[in-house]
Amino acid sequence: MGFFQKLFGGLFSKDRAADMEAESRAWMMQCPCGHEISVWEAGGIRYKAKGEKKTLMRCQKCGERTWHRVYKKSDQEQQAGGAV
């Protein structure tokens, strides 16, 4: 668990912290090589956010420092485990 996850988890109620985790797991970061990881798994929080963005980071798979696309999975993708 990342620093901000611990910090906000301690500041908010358990229900709110669980909502933050669930929503952060729905937000994905995708490298141009195709590798994806959720914002939560990367140690971050993305809660009550809208729109897509790009963030510069090192890919865990290819090791390159690239601009990763940050997007939210659709409800259908989340329910199907990512396969639509």
C-alpha positions in Angstrom: 0.0 0.0 0.0 1.4 3.4 -1.0 1.9 6.4 1.3 -1.2 8.3 0.0 -3.3 5.2 0.3 -2.4 4.8 3.9 -2.8 8.5 4.6 -6.3 8.9 3.1 -7.3 5.5 4.4 -6.7 6.8 7.9 -8.3 10.1 7.4 -11.6 8.9 6.0 -14.2 6.4 7.2 -13.8 2.7 6.2 -16.7 3.0 3.8 -15.2 6.0 2.1 -11.8 4.4 2.0 -13.3 1.3 0.4 -15.0 3.5 -2.2 -11.7 5.1 -3.0 -10.0 1.8 -3.4 -12.8 0.4 -5.7 -12.8 3.4 -7.9 -9.0 3.6 -8.1 -8.9 0.0 -9.2 -11.3 0.9 -12.1 -8.8 3.5 -13.3 -6.2 1.9 -15.5 -2.7 3.2 -16.7 -1.7 1.8 -20.1 1.8 1.9 -21.5 2.2 2.2 -25.3 3.6 -1.4 -25.2 0.1 -2.6 -24.1 0.8 -3.3 -20.4 -1.9 -2.1 -18.0 -2.0 -1.7 -14.3 -4.6 -0.1 -12.1 -4.0 3.2 -10.4 -4.5 1.5 -7.0 -1.9 -1.3 -7.8 0.6 1.4 -8.8 0.2 3.0 -5.3 -2.1 5.9 -6.3 -5.6 7.1 -5.7 -8.0 8.4 -8.4 -11.4 9.2 -6.8 -14.3 11.2 -8.1 -12.3 12.0 -11.2 -13.4 12.5 -14.8 -11.8 12.4 -18.2 -8.6 10.8 -19.4 -5.1 12.0 -18.9 -1.5 11.0 -19.5 1.2 10.5 -16.9 4.9 10.0 -17.4 6.2 6.9 -15.6 8.3 3.8 -16.1 6.5 0.7 -17.3 6.8 -2.4 -15.1 6.9 -4.7 -18.2 9.1 -3.0 -20.8 11.1 -0.8 -18.4 10.8 2.3 -20.7 9.8 5.7 -19.3 6.8 6.6 -21.4 3.5 8.5 -21.3 0.9 6.2 -19.9 -2.8 6.7 -20.8 -5.0 6.9 -17.7 -8.6 5.9 -18.4 -11.5 4.4 -16.5 -12.8 0.9 -17.4 -16.4 0.8 -18.4 -18.9 -1.0 -16.1 -19.1 -3.8 -18.6 -15.4 -4.3 -18.6 -15.2 -4.3 -14.8 -18.0 -6.9 -14.5 -16.5 -9.1 -17.2 -13.0 -8.9 -15.6 -11.6 -6.8 -18.4 -12.7 -9.0 -21.3 -15.5 -7.6 -23.5 
